[in-house]
Amino acid sequence: MLLKIWKPIDFLIDGISMYRLLLYYLVGLIFAAAVLSMTGVMHYSAVDIVISSGVLVFACWLINHILAVIFDASINPESSILTGLILALIIPSHPTGYGLLFMLAAAGLAMASKYILAIKGKHIFNPAAIAVFLTAIGPHQTASWWVGTASMLPFVLIGGILLMRKVRRESMVVAYLLATTLATSIFSIFEHASIATNLSFMVLNSAAFFLGFVMLTEPYSSPDTKNKRIVYAVIVGIILAPQFHIGSIYSTPESALIIGNIFAYLVSSKVKLFMKLKKKYLISKDSAEFVFTTPEGFNFKPGQYMEFTLPHQKPDSRGSRRYFTISSSPTEQDLKIGVRFYKEGSTFKYELSHLGEGESMVAGQLSGDFVMPSDKSKKLLFIAGGIGVTPYRSMIKYLIDSREKRDVVLLYGVSSVDQIAYYDILEQARLKLGLKVFYFVSGKGHKGNADYTINSKITSSYVEKCVPDLLDRTIYISGPLPMIEDLSTALNDLGVKRANIKVDFFSGYA
Protein backbone atom coordinates (compact mmCIF):
# COMPACT_ATOMS: atom_id res chain seq x y z
CA MET A 1 0.00 0.00 0.00
CA LEU A 2 2.77 2.43 0.95
CA LEU A 3 4.64 1.66 -2.26
CA LYS A 4 1.56 2.68 -4.28
CA ILE A 5 1.34 5.96 -2.36
CA TRP A 6 5.02 6.77 -2.94
CA LYS A 7 5.06 5.75 -6.61
CA PRO A 8 3.92 9.10 -8.12
CA ILE A 9 6.29 10.94 -5.79
CA ASP A 10 9.17 8.70 -6.84
CA PHE A 11 8.33 9.37 -10.48
CA LEU A 12 8.38 13.12 -9.84
CA ILE A 13 11.78 13.19 -8.14
CA ASP A 14 13.49 10.48 -10.17
CA GLY A 15 16.42 11.92 -12.11
CA ILE A 16 17.16 14.68 -9.59
CA SER A 17 20.01 14.22 -7.15
CA MET A 18 19.40 14.60 -3.43
CA TYR A 19 21.48 17.77 -3.28
CA ARG A 20 19.89 19.36 -6.33
CA LEU A 21 16.40 18.60 -4.97
CA LEU A 22 17.42 20.25 -1.70
CA LEU A 23 18.63 23.28 -3.65
CA TYR A 24 15.28 23.61 -5.46
CA TYR A 25 13.44 23.17 -2.15
CA LEU A 26 15.38 25.89 -0.33
CA VAL A 27 15.12 28.33 -3.22
CA GLY A 28 11.40 27.57 -3.38
CA LEU A 29 11.00 28.38 0.32
CA ILE A 30 12.76 31.70 -0.09
CA PHE A 31 10.62 32.53 -3.13
CA ALA A 32 7.45 31.59 -1.21
CA ALA A 33 8.55 33.78 1.72
CA ALA A 34 9.15 36.72 -0.61
CA VAL A 35 5.69 36.33 -2.16
CA LEU A 36 4.05 36.05 1.28
CA SER A 37 5.92 39.18 2.30
CA MET A 38 4.37 41.10 -0.60
CA THR A 39 0.94 40.13 0.69
CA GLY A 40 1.80 41.35 4.19
CA VAL A 41 1.89 37.91 5.78
CA MET A 42 5.63 37.84 6.55
CA HIS A 43 7.15 40.46 8.87
CA TYR A 44 10.32 40.72 6.74
CA SER A 45 10.20 42.63 3.46
CA ALA A 46 10.63 40.72 0.23
CA VAL A 47 13.63 42.86 -0.66
CA ASP A 48 15.34 42.09 2.66
CA ILE A 49 14.68 38.35 2.23
CA VAL A 50 16.19 38.31 -1.25
CA ILE A 51 19.19 40.49 -0.32
CA SER A 52 19.90 38.48 2.83
CA SER A 53 19.77 35.24 0.87
CA GLY A 54 22.14 36.59 -1.75
CA VAL A 55 24.59 37.89 0.86
CA LEU A 56 24.67 34.59 2.75
CA VAL A 57 25.04 32.43 -0.35
CA PHE A 58 27.83 34.59 -1.77
CA ALA A 59 29.61 34.84 1.60
CA CYS A 60 29.49 31.06 2.12
CA TRP A 61 30.68 30.42 -1.43
CA LEU A 62 33.57 32.90 -1.19
CA ILE A 63 34.72 31.88 2.29
CA ASN A 64 34.55 28.21 1.32
CA HIS A 65 36.84 28.88 -1.66
CA ILE A 66 39.31 30.79 0.50
CA LEU A 67 39.41 28.09 3.18
CA ALA A 68 39.75 25.34 0.56
CA VAL A 69 42.88 27.07 -0.75
CA ILE A 70 44.28 27.56 2.77
CA PHE A 71 43.68 23.94 3.77
CA ASP A 72 44.53 22.57 0.30
CA ALA A 73 41.17 20.82 0.11
CA SER A 74 38.87 19.99 -2.80
CA ILE A 75 36.14 22.56 -3.41
CA ASN A 76 32.47 21.61 -3.38
CA PRO A 77 30.56 24.82 -4.24
CA GLU A 78 27.21 23.02 -4.10
CA SER A 79 27.60 22.40 -0.38
CA SER A 80 28.43 26.03 0.45
CA ILE A 81 25.43 27.31 -1.54
CA LEU A 82 23.07 24.98 0.32
CA THR A 83 24.46 26.10 3.69
CA GLY A 84 23.98 29.74 2.70
CA LEU A 85 20.35 29.11 1.78
CA ILE A 86 19.68 27.27 5.05
CA LEU A 87 21.17 30.16 7.02
CA ALA A 88 18.98 32.57 5.06
CA LEU A 89 15.89 30.74 6.32
CA ILE A 90 16.87 30.72 10.00
CA ILE A 91 18.70 34.05 10.47
CA PRO A 92 16.73 37.32 10.77
CA SER A 93 16.58 39.06 7.36
CA HIS A 94 18.15 42.38 8.34
CA PRO A 95 20.86 43.00 5.70
CA THR A 96 22.16 46.22 7.29
CA GLY A 97 24.29 47.17 10.30
CA TYR A 98 24.56 44.48 12.97
CA GLY A 99 22.24 42.25 10.95
CA LEU A 100 24.74 42.18 8.09
CA LEU A 101 27.64 41.51 10.46
CA PHE A 102 25.63 38.64 11.98
CA MET A 103 25.18 37.12 8.52
CA LEU A 104 28.86 37.37 7.67
CA ALA A 105 29.88 35.91 11.03
CA ALA A 106 27.45 33.00 10.63
CA ALA A 107 28.65 32.33 7.08
CA GLY A 108 32.27 32.37 8.20
CA LEU A 109 31.67 30.07 11.16
CA ALA A 110 29.58 27.65 9.09
CA MET A 111 32.28 27.27 6.45
CA ALA A 112 35.12 27.18 8.99
CA SER A 113 33.41 24.37 10.90
CA LYS A 114 33.87 22.09 7.90
CA TYR A 115 37.63 22.50 8.04
CA ILE A 116 38.42 23.24 11.70
CA LEU A 117 35.73 21.28 13.59
CA ALA A 118 36.59 18.14 11.68
CA ILE A 119 38.56 14.99 12.36
CA LYS A 120 40.23 13.07 9.51
CA GLY A 121 38.42 15.22 6.98
CA LYS A 122 34.94 14.53 8.40
CA HIS A 123 33.12 17.47 9.90
CA ILE A 124 31.24 16.79 13.11
CA PHE A 125 28.44 19.35 13.17
CA ASN A 126 25.80 20.54 10.79
CA PRO A 127 27.47 23.75 9.52
CA ALA A 128 24.41 26.02 9.80
CA ALA A 129 23.50 24.73 13.27
CA ILE A 130 26.97 25.15 14.76
CA ALA A 131 27.28 28.62 13.20
CA VAL A 132 24.15 30.04 14.85
CA PHE A 133 24.98 28.22 18.08
CA LEU A 134 28.38 29.93 18.26
CA THR A 135 27.03 33.36 17.35
CA ALA A 136 24.53 33.05 20.19
CA ILE A 137 27.38 32.34 22.63
CA GLY A 138 29.80 34.95 21.30
CA PRO A 139 28.20 38.13 19.89
CA HIS A 140 24.81 37.11 21.35
CA GLN A 141 23.14 37.14 17.95
CA THR A 142 20.52 34.40 17.81
CA ALA A 143 18.74 32.59 15.02
CA SER A 144 15.05 33.37 14.70
CA TRP A 145 14.19 30.24 12.68
CA TRP A 146 11.62 32.36 10.87
CA VAL A 147 10.98 29.53 8.39
CA GLY A 148 9.05 27.84 11.21
CA THR A 149 5.86 29.89 10.96
CA ALA A 150 2.29 28.91 10.22
CA SER A 151 2.33 30.70 6.87
CA MET A 152 5.44 28.84 5.73
CA LEU A 153 4.30 25.44 7.04
CA PRO A 154 2.52 24.22 3.84
CA PHE A 155 5.60 24.92 1.74
CA VAL A 156 7.92 23.34 4.30
CA LEU A 157 5.77 20.20 4.39
CA ILE A 158 5.31 19.74 0.64
CA GLY A 159 8.96 20.10 -0.27
CA GLY A 160 10.11 18.37 2.89
CA ILE A 161 8.13 15.22 2.15
CA LEU A 162 9.70 15.06 -1.33
CA LEU A 163 13.17 15.45 0.16
CA MET A 164 12.51 12.89 2.90
CA ARG A 165 11.42 10.34 0.31
CA LYS A 166 14.40 11.08 -1.93
CA VAL A 167 16.90 10.28 0.82
CA ARG A 168 14.80 7.36 2.12
CA ARG A 169 14.74 8.72 5.67
CA GLU A 170 11.00 8.27 6.37
CA SER A 171 11.52 6.16 9.50
CA MET A 172 14.11 8.59 10.80
CA VAL A 173 11.91 11.67 10.41
CA VAL A 174 8.85 9.89 11.82
CA ALA A 175 10.84 8.74 14.88
CA TYR A 176 12.05 12.29 15.41
CA LEU A 177 8.57 13.82 15.16
CA LEU A 178 7.07 11.17 17.45
CA ALA A 179 9.85 11.73 19.99
CA THR A 180 9.43 15.50 20.10
CA THR A 181 5.62 15.16 20.24
CA LEU A 182 5.78 12.69 23.12
CA ALA A 183 8.44 14.71 24.97
CA THR A 184 6.42 17.92 24.60
CA SER A 185 3.31 16.17 25.92
CA ILE A 186 5.10 14.65 28.92
CA PHE A 187 6.83 17.90 29.84
CA SER A 188 3.48 19.70 29.57
CA ILE A 189 1.92 17.28 32.04
CA PHE A 190 4.72 17.76 34.58
CA GLU A 191 4.49 21.55 34.22
CA HIS A 192 0.67 21.53 34.40
CA ALA A 193 0.57 23.26 31.02
CA SER A 194 -1.85 22.73 28.18
CA ILE A 195 -0.73 19.84 25.99
CA ALA A 196 -2.89 21.08 23.12
CA THR A 197 -1.43 24.58 23.28
CA ASN A 198 2.16 23.37 23.35
CA LEU A 199 1.63 20.86 20.55
CA SER A 200 -0.14 23.49 18.48
CA PHE A 201 2.84 25.81 18.91
CA MET A 202 5.23 23.01 17.99
CA VAL A 203 3.35 22.33 14.75
CA LEU A 204 2.46 25.85 13.64
CA ASN A 205 5.11 28.11 15.09
CA SER A 206 8.36 26.19 15.45
CA ALA A 207 11.18 24.95 13.26
CA ALA A 208 10.47 21.29 14.01
CA PHE A 209 9.57 20.29 10.46
CA PHE A 210 12.28 22.26 8.69
CA LEU A 211 14.88 20.94 11.13
CA GLY A 212 13.67 17.39 10.58
CA PHE A 213 13.39 17.42 6.80
CA VAL A 214 16.52 19.42 6.01
CA MET A 215 19.09 19.44 8.80
CA LEU A 216 18.42 16.23 10.71
CA THR A 217 18.75 14.16 7.53
CA GLU A 218 21.95 15.90 6.37
CA PRO A 219 24.20 12.94 5.45
CA TYR A 220 27.58 14.18 6.66
CA SER A 221 26.49 14.78 10.26
CA SER A 222 24.01 11.91 10.74
CA PRO A 223 24.74 8.22 11.51
CA ASP A 224 25.61 5.67 8.85
CA THR A 225 23.07 2.91 9.54
CA LYS A 226 19.29 2.84 9.99
CA ASN A 227 19.15 1.81 13.66
CA LYS A 228 21.70 4.43 14.67
CA ARG A 229 19.77 7.07 12.72
CA ILE A 230 16.60 6.19 14.63
CA VAL A 231 18.36 6.66 17.98
CA TYR A 232 19.89 9.91 16.73
CA ALA A 233 16.48 11.17 15.61
CA VAL A 234 14.91 10.34 18.98
CA ILE A 235 17.68 12.16 20.86
CA VAL A 236 17.23 15.31 18.79
CA GLY A 237 13.44 15.06 19.03
CA ILE A 238 13.44 14.87 22.83
CA ILE A 239 15.89 17.75 23.28
CA LEU A 240 13.94 19.86 20.78
CA ALA A 241 10.86 19.91 23.04
CA PRO A 242 10.46 23.58 24.08
CA GLN A 243 10.32 22.72 27.78
CA PHE A 244 13.59 20.77 27.75
CA HIS A 245 16.24 22.52 29.80
CA ILE A 246 19.29 21.98 31.97
CA GLY A 247 19.12 24.43 34.84
CA SER A 248 18.25 27.81 33.41
CA ILE A 249 19.46 26.91 29.92
CA TYR A 250 16.64 25.91 27.57
CA SER A 251 17.16 24.00 24.37
CA THR A 252 17.04 25.56 20.91
CA PRO A 253 16.75 23.81 17.54
CA GLU A 254 20.46 24.28 16.89
CA SER A 255 21.55 22.98 20.31
CA ALA A 256 19.31 19.91 19.96
CA LEU A 257 20.86 19.13 16.60
CA ILE A 258 24.42 19.73 17.80
CA ILE A 259 24.01 17.29 20.69
CA GLY A 260 22.63 14.79 18.20
CA ASN A 261 25.60 15.42 15.89
CA ILE A 262 28.01 14.53 18.70
CA PHE A 263 26.21 11.22 19.18
CA ALA A 264 26.24 10.62 15.41
CA TYR A 265 29.96 11.25 15.20
CA LEU A 266 30.74 8.89 18.06
CA VAL A 267 28.81 5.96 16.58
CA SER A 268 29.50 6.45 12.86
CA SER A 269 32.26 5.69 10.40
CA LYS A 270 34.76 8.52 10.16
CA VAL A 271 36.21 7.59 6.79
CA LYS A 272 37.12 10.13 4.13
CA LEU A 273 39.31 8.88 1.30
CA PHE A 274 41.40 10.87 -1.14
CA MET A 275 41.94 8.27 -3.84
CA LYS A 276 43.73 8.06 -7.16
CA LEU A 277 42.44 6.12 -10.12
CA LYS A 278 44.57 3.03 -10.73
CA LYS A 279 42.76 1.62 -13.76
CA LYS A 280 39.38 1.23 -15.40
CA TYR A 281 37.94 -1.40 -17.70
CA LEU A 282 34.65 -2.65 -19.13
CA ILE A 283 32.75 -5.30 -17.19
CA SER A 284 29.78 -5.42 -19.57
CA LYS A 285 28.53 -3.71 -22.72
CA ASP A 286 27.69 -0.42 -21.01
CA SER A 287 29.31 -0.75 -17.57
CA ALA A 288 32.85 -0.18 -16.36
CA GLU A 289 34.76 -0.87 -13.19
CA PHE A 290 36.94 1.83 -11.66
CA VAL A 291 39.80 0.74 -9.43
CA PHE A 292 41.19 3.23 -6.90
CA THR A 293 44.15 3.05 -4.58
CA THR A 294 43.12 3.26 -0.93
CA PRO A 295 45.11 3.86 2.25
CA GLU A 296 45.89 1.00 4.58
CA GLY A 297 43.43 0.41 7.38
CA PHE A 298 40.29 1.16 5.36
CA ASN A 299 37.63 -1.29 6.50
CA PHE A 300 34.06 -1.83 5.37
CA LYS A 301 31.40 -4.51 5.19
CA PRO A 302 30.54 -6.17 1.87
CA GLY A 303 27.49 -4.42 0.44
CA GLN A 304 28.14 -0.95 1.88
CA TYR A 305 28.33 2.22 -0.20
CA MET A 306 30.08 5.59 -0.17
CA GLU A 307 29.46 9.06 -1.54
CA PHE A 308 31.87 10.07 -4.30
CA THR A 309 32.59 13.71 -5.13
CA LEU A 310 33.86 14.80 -8.54
CA PRO A 311 33.71 18.61 -8.96
CA HIS A 312 33.34 19.73 -12.57
CA GLN A 313 32.23 22.66 -14.68
CA LYS A 314 28.52 23.26 -15.26
CA PRO A 315 27.09 20.20 -13.45
CA ASP A 316 23.58 19.22 -14.46
CA SER A 317 20.62 18.63 -12.13
CA ARG A 318 22.30 15.56 -10.64
CA GLY A 319 25.17 17.63 -9.27
CA SER A 320 28.78 16.70 -8.55
CA ARG A 321 28.20 14.02 -5.90
CA ARG A 322 26.96 10.49 -6.32
CA TYR A 323 26.52 7.34 -4.23
CA PHE A 324 28.07 4.09 -5.43
CA THR A 325 28.19 0.67 -3.84
CA ILE A 326 31.70 -0.63 -3.24
CA SER A 327 32.02 -3.61 -5.59
CA SER A 328 35.34 -4.81 -4.19
CA SER A 329 35.60 -7.13 -1.21
CA PRO A 330 37.31 -6.16 2.06
CA THR A 331 39.74 -8.96 1.18
CA GLU A 332 40.99 -7.01 -1.86
CA GLN A 333 43.62 -4.29 -1.69
CA ASP A 334 41.97 -1.68 -3.92
CA LEU A 335 38.55 -0.03 -3.82
CA LYS A 336 36.36 -0.75 -6.83
CA ILE A 337 33.06 0.61 -8.06
CA GLY A 338 30.96 -0.67 -10.93
CA VAL A 339 29.27 2.09 -12.95
CA ARG A 340 26.75 1.89 -15.75
CA PHE A 341 26.82 4.54 -18.48
CA TYR A 342 23.96 5.79 -20.63
CA LYS A 343 23.89 7.55 -24.01
CA GLU A 344 22.28 10.60 -22.42
CA GLY A 345 24.04 10.32 -19.08
CA SER A 346 24.77 12.95 -16.47
CA THR A 347 27.69 15.38 -16.49
CA PHE A 348 29.03 13.51 -13.45
CA LYS A 349 29.16 10.24 -15.38
CA TYR A 350 30.78 12.02 -18.34
CA GLU A 351 33.54 13.41 -16.14
CA LEU A 352 33.99 10.05 -14.44
CA SER A 353 34.32 8.27 -17.77
CA HIS A 354 37.12 10.69 -18.73
CA LEU A 355 38.95 10.41 -15.41
CA GLY A 356 42.54 9.49 -16.16
CA GLU A 357 44.86 7.16 -14.31
CA GLY A 358 46.49 8.96 -11.41
CA GLU A 359 43.72 11.56 -11.18
CA SER A 360 41.98 12.03 -7.84
CA MET A 361 38.51 11.49 -6.45
CA VAL A 362 37.13 11.96 -2.95
CA ALA A 363 34.95 9.41 -1.18
CA GLY A 364 33.25 9.66 2.20
CA GLN A 365 30.18 8.70 4.19
CA LEU A 366 30.72 4.98 4.35
CA SER A 367 27.18 3.76 5.02
CA GLY A 368 24.62 1.06 4.47
CA ASP A 369 22.66 -1.75 6.10
CA PHE A 370 22.60 -3.82 2.92
CA VAL A 371 25.01 -6.38 4.36
CA MET A 372 24.89 -10.10 5.04
CA PRO A 373 23.50 -11.21 8.42
CA SER A 374 25.99 -12.22 11.10
CA ASP A 375 24.17 -15.56 11.40
CA LYS A 376 25.87 -17.63 8.69
CA SER A 377 23.18 -20.32 8.83
CA LYS A 378 20.50 -18.04 7.40
CA LYS A 379 19.46 -18.80 3.84
CA LEU A 380 19.80 -15.85 1.47
CA LEU A 381 18.24 -14.81 -1.83
CA PHE A 382 19.99 -12.11 -3.85
CA ILE A 383 17.96 -10.41 -6.61
CA ALA A 384 19.83 -8.02 -8.91
CA GLY A 385 18.86 -5.83 -11.81
CA GLY A 386 21.56 -4.48 -14.14
CA ILE A 387 24.45 -2.81 -12.34
CA GLY A 388 22.58 -3.49 -9.09
CA VAL A 389 24.71 -6.64 -8.96
CA THR A 390 27.64 -4.63 -7.51
CA PRO A 391 26.89 -5.22 -3.80
CA TYR A 392 26.59 -8.94 -4.51
CA ARG A 393 29.95 -8.93 -6.28
CA SER A 394 31.43 -7.56 -3.04
CA MET A 395 29.65 -10.15 -0.89
CA ILE A 396 30.37 -13.10 -3.17
CA LYS A 397 34.04 -12.21 -3.63
CA TYR A 398 34.33 -11.99 0.15
CA LEU A 399 32.77 -15.44 0.53
CA ILE A 400 35.20 -16.86 -2.04
CA ASP A 401 38.31 -15.32 -0.49
CA SER A 402 37.34 -16.16 3.09
CA ARG A 403 36.12 -19.65 2.07
CA GLU A 404 32.91 -18.97 3.91
CA LYS A 405 29.99 -21.08 2.73
CA ARG A 406 26.43 -19.80 2.91
CA ASP A 407 23.23 -20.99 1.28
CA VAL A 408 22.81 -18.31 -1.41
CA VAL A 409 20.68 -18.11 -4.54
CA LEU A 410 21.20 -15.24 -7.01
CA LEU A 411 18.61 -14.14 -9.57
CA TYR A 412 20.27 -11.67 -11.95
CA GLY A 413 18.16 -9.78 -14.49
CA VAL A 414 19.46 -7.90 -17.54
CA SER A 415 18.00 -6.82 -20.85
CA SER A 416 20.70 -8.52 -22.97
CA VAL A 417 23.45 -11.08 -22.45
CA ASP A 418 26.24 -8.57 -23.03
CA GLN A 419 24.99 -6.55 -20.02
CA ILE A 420 25.86 -9.30 -17.55
CA ALA A 421 28.62 -8.00 -15.27
CA TYR A 422 31.06 -9.96 -13.08
CA TYR A 423 30.27 -13.23 -14.84
CA ASP A 424 33.70 -14.65 -13.95
CA ILE A 425 33.20 -14.04 -10.21
CA LEU A 426 29.69 -15.49 -10.25
CA GLU A 427 30.79 -18.65 -12.04
CA GLN A 428 33.77 -19.00 -9.72
CA ALA A 429 31.37 -18.87 -6.76
CA ARG A 430 29.12 -21.45 -8.43
CA LEU A 431 32.04 -23.90 -8.66
CA LYS A 432 33.73 -23.18 -5.32
CA LEU A 433 30.81 -22.33 -3.05
CA GLY A 434 27.86 -24.03 -4.68
CA LEU A 435 26.21 -20.65 -5.39
CA LYS A 436 23.02 -21.05 -7.42
CA VAL A 437 22.83 -18.41 -10.17
CA PHE A 438 19.95 -17.83 -12.58
CA TYR A 439 20.41 -15.28 -15.35
CA PHE A 440 17.21 -13.59 -16.50
CA VAL A 441 17.65 -12.07 -19.96
CA SER A 442 14.63 -10.18 -21.22
CA GLY A 443 16.14 -10.15 -24.73
CA LYS A 444 17.44 -13.14 -26.70
CA GLY A 445 20.46 -15.29 -25.89
CA HIS A 446 21.96 -17.08 -22.92
CA LYS A 447 25.16 -17.06 -20.91
CA GLY A 448 27.13 -20.20 -20.10
CA ASN A 449 24.91 -23.16 -19.23
CA ALA A 450 21.53 -22.61 -20.89
CA ASP A 451 19.84 -24.38 -17.99
CA TYR A 452 20.54 -21.34 -15.84
CA THR A 453 19.42 -18.72 -18.35
CA ILE A 454 15.77 -17.71 -18.54
CA ASN A 455 14.52 -15.49 -21.36
CA SER A 456 12.26 -13.33 -19.23
CA LYS A 457 12.23 -10.58 -16.70
CA ILE A 458 12.35 -11.64 -13.06
CA THR A 459 8.73 -12.31 -12.12
CA SER A 460 7.09 -13.66 -8.98
CA SER A 461 6.24 -16.94 -10.71
CA TYR A 462 9.86 -17.49 -11.70
CA VAL A 463 11.02 -16.56 -8.20
CA GLU A 464 8.76 -19.30 -6.79
CA LYS A 465 10.02 -21.78 -9.38
CA CYS A 466 13.73 -21.07 -8.90
CA VAL A 467 13.53 -20.72 -5.11
CA PRO A 468 11.10 -23.30 -3.67
CA ASP A 469 12.06 -22.41 -0.09
CA LEU A 470 11.45 -18.70 -0.68
CA LEU A 471 9.70 -18.11 2.65
CA ASP A 472 12.72 -19.48 4.55
CA ARG A 473 15.13 -16.94 3.10
CA THR A 474 16.18 -13.38 3.81
CA ILE A 475 15.74 -11.55 0.51
CA TYR A 476 17.98 -8.80 -0.84
CA ILE A 477 16.93 -6.67 -3.83
CA SER A 478 19.25 -4.27 -5.62
CA GLY A 479 18.64 -2.44 -8.88
CA PRO A 480 16.50 0.26 -10.49
CA LEU A 481 13.78 1.67 -8.26
CA PRO A 482 10.81 0.42 -10.37
CA MET A 483 12.19 -3.13 -10.20
CA ILE A 484 12.66 -2.89 -6.43
CA GLU A 485 9.11 -1.61 -5.91
CA ASP A 486 7.48 -4.16 -8.22
CA LEU A 487 9.34 -7.14 -6.77
CA SER A 488 8.82 -6.00 -3.17
CA THR A 489 5.07 -5.86 -3.79
CA ALA A 490 5.08 -9.22 -5.60
CA LEU A 491 7.04 -10.89 -2.80
CA ASN A 492 4.63 -9.49 -0.21
CA ASP A 493 1.78 -11.03 -2.22
CA LEU A 494 3.60 -14.37 -2.09
CA GLY A 495 3.61 -14.24 1.70
CA VAL A 496 7.11 -12.90 2.30
CA LYS A 497 7.19 -10.70 5.38
CA ARG A 498 8.35 -7.14 4.79
CA ALA A 499 10.92 -7.58 7.58
CA ASN A 500 12.56 -10.34 5.50
CA ILE A 501 13.12 -8.04 2.52
CA LYS A 502 16.17 -5.75 2.38
CA VAL A 503 16.44 -3.25 -0.46
CA ASP A 504 19.41 -1.27 -1.70
CA PHE A 505 18.48 2.09 -3.16
CA PHE A 506 20.20 5.41 -3.56
CA SER A 507 20.20 7.96 -6.35
CA GLY A 508 23.22 6.90 -8.33
CA TYR A 509 22.18 5.12 -11.50
CA ALA A 510 22.18 7.65 -14.35
FENWO-V743532 format. One line per field, one symbol per residue. ss: DSSP state (a for helix, b for strand, c for the rest). A space follows every 50 residues. Layout:
ss = ???
This chain:
ss = caaaaaaaaaaaaccccaaaaaaaaaaaaaaaaaaaaacccccccaaaaa aaaaaaaaaaaaaaaaaaaaccccccaaaaaaaaaaaaaaccccccaaaa aaaaaaaaaaaaaaaccbbccbbcccaaaaaaaaaaacccccccccccca aaaaaaaaaaaaaaaacccaaaaaaaaaaaaaaaaaaaaaccccaaaaaa aaaacccaaaaaaaaaccaaaccccaaaaaaaaaaaaaaaccccbbccbb ccaaaaaaaaaaaaaaaccccbbbbbbbbbbbbbccbbbbbbbccccccc ccccbbbbbcccccccccccbbbbbcccccccccbbbbbbccccccaaaa aaaccccccbbbbbbbbcccccccccccbbbbbbbaaaaaaaaaaaaaaa aacccccbbbbbbbccaaacccaaaaaaaaaaaccbbbbbbcccccccca aabbcccccaaaaaaacccaaabbbbbbccaaaaaaaaaaaaaccccaaa bbbbcccccc
